[in-house]
Amino acid sequence: MNQPTPPRGRQLLPTQPEQRAYLKSIREAADRGDLSAMASALFLTKLAEQIEATEELGSQIRRLTITVEAEASRQRSRHTQEDMNAAIGNFRSTVFAALDRAQAAQELETK
């Protein structure tokens, strides 16, 4: 039983056309009843499913990462805004207290 072999002799992965040709030859051999080709076809099908699931998981993780980063940015912005509001409130309190003291001092001088 002659089972097709994947392309060899390169460090790079086979090209898409080479992969399709290899899968086609395995399917044809499996259709002829070659048990090892059937096993290979089953393995490659399951492997393709796992690769697809892994890629989808990676995509979901990237989307989740973007969501988490956006939420963290919103929280930092909200905290910065709260800090700015607090600083402005403290500044206003300080200015009004200084005005009150100046007004009280001026009233003492005029009496």
N, C-alpha and C positions, 0 to 999 in steps of 0.2 A: 504494500500500500504506500503510494507515494504522496506524502503530505507536503503541501507547499510550505516553503520556508520564508520567513520574513526577509526583507532586504538586509544585507549585511555589508560590512566593510567601511562604514562611516561612523563617526562619533555622533553625528546629528540624527535626530529622529527621522523616520521615513516621511516623505512628503504626503500630502493628502491623497494625490492620485495613487501613490504606491500603497498607502494604507487601504484605499478602496479596492484596488486590484487584489491585494492579499486577502481581504475579507471576502471578496467575490469568489476567489479560488477555494477558500475554506468552505463557503456555502455550497459551491458546486460539488466538492468532494463529499460533504455531509449528505447532500442529496443523493449521491451515488451509494451511500451506505457506509462510508469510511468512518468507523467508530472514533478513531483518534481525531478526525476532522470534526465530528459531531461534538466531541468533548471540547475541542478548541473553540468551536463556534459558540458553545454554551458559555465557556469561560470568558471569551471576548465580549459576548453580549452582557454578561454580568459585570465585567470590568467596565464596559462603556456606561452601564447604568450607574455604577459607583462613581465613575469620573464625573458624570453629569450631576449626580447628587452632590458631590464634593464641590463642583463649580457653583452650583446653586447656593450651597452653604456659604461659600466664599463671597458670593454676591450679597447674600443676606447680611453677612458680617460687615462687609463694606458699608452697606446702607445703615446698619445699626451704629457703626462707628461714626458715620456722618451725623446721624441723629444725636448721638451722645455728645459729640463735639459741639454741635449747634446748641444743645441744651446747656452745656457747660459755658459756652459763650454768652448765652442769654442770662445765666445766673451771675456770671462775672459782671456783665453790663448792669444787671439789676443791683448787685452789691455796690458797684461803683456809683450808680445813681443814688443809692441810699446813703453812701458815704458823702457824696457831694451835697445832698440835701441836709445831712447832719452838720457838715462843715459850714454851709450857708446859714443854717439855724444858729449855730454857735457864734458865728461872726455877727449876725444880726443882734443876738443877745448881748454880745460884748459891746457893740456900737451903741445900742440903746442904754446899756448900763453906764457907758462913758458919757453919753448925752445927759442922762439923769444926774450923774455926779457933777458934770459941768454946770447944769442948770441949778442944782442945789448950791454949788459954790458961788455962782453968780448971784443967787438970791441972798446968800449970806453977806456978800460984799455990798449989796445995795442997801441992806438994813443998817 
